[in-house]
Amino acid sequence: MTGGPSPLPGERVTRPCLTAGWLCQTFLHWRYEPHVVQALLPPGVVVDTFDGAAWVGLTPFVMASVRPLGLPYPRWTFPETNLRTYVRLGDGRPGLWFLSLEVTAFPLPAARALGIPYHLGRLRCWRDGPAVRYAGERRGGGPAYRLAVRPGERLDPGALDVWLTARWRAYSRGAGLLWETPVEHEPWRLSAARVEDVRQALTAAAGLPDPAGPPLVHFSPGVRGVRLGFPRPA
């Protein structure tokens, strides 16, 4: 790890292509050997590590009040679940790399042309007493998952907590180019959480071996005022 991510965005997104809220978000993270994750990345994208380990995150949440640029109505709200890892470009800029994104609707149809791996399916997120539950299945009988977590005490984030959650750009590859999409939002409010149930086939579908050991878990009530910038060549 060199020059870890900041808990605050590195740039303003003054003209977003999309605004939304990311609510009721859980972060499950597993450690992987860096070479295992690197094998899934294209040339020019290098797996990022913390204390010598790569990390892969399963992050279900609710995409709320989604509004693309120039469309005041309607505003869509739907569940989304991402499988992601952490990368750097050759110039050292840290960011996200999505291995898959499970959605019930495409907020930006053009995103597929930029190599963002959206998959349509049936997803749910609901409260069950003190627990938060998520479930999803990719259309056509693809990989499925079920997850239940119980949020705990508010955290004062440490270095690893920030490294896993404070990422202010996402990279993708499509149309023969590497793309960068900036994002701006308020800092995450993180709590510890305990897994009550997890069954998932998304890591295997992405080409990863089964995770070894229990995940590191965080929960956040979410962030509002998320601003996604226009993708630009990286």
Buried (B, 14 or more C-beta within 10 A) or exposed (E): BEEBBEBEBEEEBEEBBBBBBBBBBBBBBBBBBBEBBBEBBEEEBBBBBBEEBBBBBBBBBBBBBBBBEEEEEEBBBBBBBBBBBBBBBEEEBBBBBBBBBBBBBBBBEEBEEBBBBBBBBEBEBEEEEEBBBBBBBBEEEBBBBBBBBBBBEEBEBEEBBBBBBBBBBBBBBBEEBBBBBBBBBEBBEBBBBEBBEBEBBBBEBBEBEEBEEEBBBBBBBBBBEBBBBEBEEB
